[in-house]
Amino acid sequence: MEERPEAGSWPAGERPGAQALEGLEGLQDGQRLDDEQRRDDAQRLDDEGVLLDLRLKPALEQVSTVRVFLESFLSSVVTNPDLLARMTIAAHELLENAAKYSASPTARLRVGLQCFAHWCEAWVEVSNQGRPEHVDDLIMTVEELEDPTTAAEMYQIDMVCSALKGNESGLGLARIRAELEMQIDAVVSGQSVRLRATAVTERA
Amino acid sequence: MMTGEPLKEIVKPTFSGKVHRTDEGVVVQLTGSADVLAQPHMEEMFAAAHQAADAAGLKPVKVDIRSLTFMNSSCFKHIVLWIQKVINSPSESRYGVVFLSASSQAWQPRALKTLTHLAGNAISIETA
C-alpha cells in the first residue's frame, strides 16, 4: 500500500512541483535563472491543480469576506471538513499578512488541489509585494518553521510572548504550520513574495 | 440562567460577544467571525470575565464558541493571554475554564487542541 507522505516530509525531488519550487527558491541563494527557464518553472507551478486564481486588494476588513467566499467555493470540491477549514484559515492568515505588510495594495490568491492514488495535496498561496523590512524576517520565520517540532514549540512560545508584540500577533504563520499542520514554502525574489501553505491528507 | 445585565456586550455586523453572569458562573459568549473587527474588543471582554470570575468565587468560566464560525490568530492571542493569566493566578483564586464547542465548527478541534497543550488541566472542553 502506498505510504501517505506528511506535509514537510517529502523526499527531495519527489514532492509534486518540487522541481519548480526548487528552481524558484534558488533565487534566494543568488542563483540566476534565465528568463525563459523562470517562465517555464513558474508556469509549471501555476498549472498544478489550480482551482482558483484571484487578484485582489486585500483590505484587512475584507479578508473575512474572501474567506467566506473561498469556503463556499471549495465546499463542493473539498468534502473533508477539517481540510476545508485548514485551507480557509490558512488563506485568511496569509491574506491578513499581505494586507498588513504589503508594499503595494494588490495581492494574488491561488488555491489548488491535486489527488493521487491514496492521498491529496491541497494548497493555498498568496503572492504580494512585501515591504523590504519584512521580507528578511519572513524568510527567517519560514525557515524556523520548517521543522514541525520546532514549529509547535515556536507557536507555543509566540503565543505566550505575544503580549509584547502589541497589536501584531505574529502568530499567523506559526498557526498555519503548527495548528493546521501545513507546510509553508516561501519564494522570494526582491520584494516579490509568494507564500504557499500545503496540506497532505489521505484520499477519501 | 442569565442574571442581570451583561457585564460586557459587543455587537458588530459579523461578530458579537457578551460576558454575563449565570447561576452557574460567568459565561463568555462569542458569535460570528472573530476577525479584525473583533480584535480590539477581545481583550476587554476577557478582562471583564476575569474580574467577574474573581467576584464569583471558584466557579468555572464558560466560553461558549458554539456559534463562532472563525477566529483569527490575533483574537486567539487574547484567549491565550487570558488563560495564562488564569494559570498564573494564586491557587486560591484560580478558576476553571470550560470551552463549549460545536462539532459542526470544523476549525474548533485544532484550535482547542492547541489551547489544551498550552493550558493542560486548566481548561476543559465540552463538545455538542
Chai-1 contact restraints between the chains, C-beta under 6 A:
chainA,res_idxA,chainB,res_idxB,connection_type,confidence,min_distance_angstrom,max_distance_angstrom,comment,restraint_id
A,L60,B,V36,contact,1.0,0.0,6.0,A-B,restraint_1
A,S64,B,S33,contact,1.0,0.0,6.0,A-B,restraint_2
A,S64,B,D35,contact,1.0,0.0,6.0,A-B,restraint_3
A,P81,B,A106,contact,1.0,0.0,6.0,A-B,restraint_4
A,D82,B,A106,contact,1.0,0.0,6.0,A-B,restraint_5
A,A85,B,A106,contact,1.0,0.0,6.0,A-B,restraint_6
A,A85,B,W107,contact,1.0,0.0,6.0,A-B,restraint_7
A,I89,B,W107,contact,1.0,0.0,6.0,A-B,restraint_8
A,Q156,B,L118,contact,1.0,0.0,6.0,A-B,restraint_9
A,M159,B,V80,contact,1.0,0.0,6.0,A-B,restraint_10
A,S162,B,K77,contact,1.0,0.0,6.0,A-B,restraint_11
A,A163,B,L81,contact,1.0,0.0,6.0,A-B,restraint_12
A,S169,B,S73,contact,1.0,0.0,6.0,A-B,restraint_13
A,S169,B,S74,contact,1.0,0.0,6.0,A-B,restraint_14
A,S169,B,K77,contact,1.0,0.0,6.0,A-B,restraint_15
A,L171,B,S73,contact,1.0,0.0,6.0,A-B,restraint_16
A,G172,B,S73,contact,1.0,0.0,6.0,A-B,restraint_17
A,R175,B,S73,contact,1.0,0.0,6.0,A-B,restraint_18
A,E179,B,R110,contact,1.0,0.0,6.0,A-B,restraint_19
A,E179,B,T114,contact,1.0,0.0,6.0,A-B,restraint_20
